[in-house]
């Protein structure tokens, strides 16, 4: 019931249940998702804010190592990401695949989400390699995101880094039969 209330934004039911038993804030479903994660998945910004105010752990990870910020990023939910970051979400916690929210933001067509995360990131995070050795720049090239690619390069992304298959971001851009775009300027 608590997960459904969080997903649907039923703040009255959620408030009543949590006031009765505050430990529910940290209860996890079979995939390790907390009520906060369900609120994020349902894109319920008011519910997210309420759960944080009530003491939800903003950086808790699910079975796959995803935090609430990671989930919001995979959803492309800009408002949720901004709210979570303002409330102390760490943007540098990798999931079980070694990916940061920066990696996930490269899949989103709108560059604003990546912009928000890049502003919070240092150079080692911008060049962070996931378990496959792919950086956010690799993923931006793979997803054919020229604005994302350009932004990452301007922020210091290293175009010479190779993944486990010894491919650079330029290799990925060519392999997926897309124009190398801004990578050709490097």
HUPE-V499769 format. One record per residue. RES is the residue in one letter. NEAR is the number of other ideal C-beta (glycine too) atoms within 10 Angstrom. Layout:
# HUPE-V499769
res-><RES/RES>
near-><NEAR/NEAR>
This chain:
# HUPE-V499769
res-><X/X/X/X/X/X/X/X/X/X/X/X/X/X/X/X/X/X/X/X/X/X/X/X/X/X/X/X/X/X/X/X/X/X/X/X/X/X/X/X/X/X/X/X/X/X/X/X/X/X/X/X/X/X/X/X/X/X/X/X/X/X/X/X/X/X/X/X/X/X/X/X/X/X/X/X/X/X/X/X/X/X/X/X/X/X/X/X/X/X/X/X/X/X/X/X/X/X/X/X/X/X/X/X/X/X/X/X/X/X/X/X/X/X/X/X/X/X/X/X/X/X/X/X/X/X/X/X/X/X/X/X/X/X/X/X/X/X/X/X/X/X/X/X/X/X/X/X/X/X/X/X/X/X/X/X/X/X/X/X/X/X/X/X/X/X/X/X/X/X/X/X/X/X/X/X/X/X/X/X/X/X/X/X/X/X>
near-><10/19/20/13/23/31/19/15/17/18/17/8/15/27/15/11/18/21/10/8/10/12/7/19/20/13/12/14/14/6/10/14/24/25/28/25/28/24/30/32/19/20/15/22/18/11/24/29/16/20/27/21/9/16/11/23/14/19/13/18/19/19/12/13/15/27/25/31/27/28/25/29/31/19/17/16/20/17/11/25/28/16/20/29/19/10/15/10/22/14/22/15/16/20/21/12/13/15/24/24/32/28/26/25/28/27/17/20/11/13/18/14/26/26/15/18/25/22/10/14/22/11/11/9/19/21/18/20/18/19/13/14/15/26/27/32/30/29/24/32/32/19/17/16/24/17/16/29/29/17/21/29/19/10/19/13/24/15/18/8/17/15/18/11/11/8/20/20/30/19/18/23/26/16/12/11/7/15/11/17/17/22/22/10/10/15>
